[in-house]
């Protein structure tokens, strides 16, 4: 449970997902009634995990490499996330 990582302020817990390869058919994330698919390598996303029903699956026959960072949201994190990304890494 993510809220166990910061029980005094669970709303500060964030999880950022970085997609390391392009989407393949059969791979998806589900947020409420929205299906997130067709991502490109280098995309990243964050969502309100504690208030949005969510699920993910890799029903393809290809790997779905991701980098997922979970931590406490700080003012520095907010500052970084508020800036546009100038180039793909």
C-alpha positions in Angstrom: 0.0 0.0 0.0 1.5 3.3 -1.1 0.0 5.3 1.8 2.1 3.2 4.2 5.2 5.0 2.9 4.0 8.4 4.3 1.1 7.7 6.7 1.2 11.3 8.1 0.5 12.7 4.6 -0.5 9.9 2.1 -1.6 12.5 -0.4 2.1 13.4 -0.9 3.0 10.0 -2.3 3.4 10.1 -6.1 4.3 7.5 -8.7 5.8 8.5 -12.0 5.9 6.0 -14.9 8.4 6.4 -17.7 7.8 4.3 -20.9 11.0 2.9 -22.2 9.6 1.4 -25.4 6.8 2.3 -27.7 3.3 0.8 -27.0 2.4 -2.6 -28.5 -1.1 -4.0 -29.0 -2.3 -5.7 -25.8 -0.6 -3.3 -23.4 -2.7 -0.7 -21.5 -3.3 1.3 -18.4 -6.9 2.0 -17.2 -7.8 5.1 -15.2 -11.5 5.2 -14.3 -13.1 4.7 -17.7 -10.1 6.0 -19.7 -7.8 3.6 -21.5 -4.2 4.8 -21.8 -2.4 3.2 -24.7 -0.3 4.0 -27.8 2.4 5.7 -25.8 5.8 6.4 -27.3 9.2 5.6 -25.7 10.2 8.6 -23.5 6.7 9.5 -22.4 6.0 9.8 -18.7 2.9 10.1 -16.7 1.6 10.7 -13.1 -1.9 10.3 -11.8 -3.9 10.7 -8.6 -3.5 7.0 -7.6 -5.4 7.3 -4.3 -8.6 8.7 -5.9 -8.8 7.2 -9.3 -9.6 3.5 -9.9 -6.8 2.1 -12.0 -5.4 -1.1 -13.5 -2.7 -2.1 -16.0 -1.9 -5.2 -18.0 0.5 -6.5 -20.6 -1.6 -8.9 -22.6 0.8 -8.8 -25.5 3.6 -11.3 -26.3 6.2 -8.5 -26.0 7.9 -7.1 -22.9 6.7 -3.8 -21.6 9.7 -2.1 -20.0 8.9 0.7 -17.7 10.7 2.8 -15.1 8.4 3.5 -12.2 9.5 6.0 -9.5 7.5 6.1 -6.2 8.2 8.7 -3.6 7.1 11.8 -1.6 6.1 14.8 -3.6 8.1 17.9 -2.6 8.0 21.5 -3.8 11.1 20.6 -5.9 9.2 17.7 -7.5 6.3 20.1 -8.3 8.7 22.6 -9.8 10.4 20.0 -12.0 7.0 18.6 -13.2 5.6 22.1 -14.0 8.4 22.7 -16.6 8.0 21.6 -20.2 10.4 18.9 -21.4 12.6 20.4 -24.0 13.9 17.2 -25.6 13.5 13.4 -25.4 16.1 11.6 -23.5 
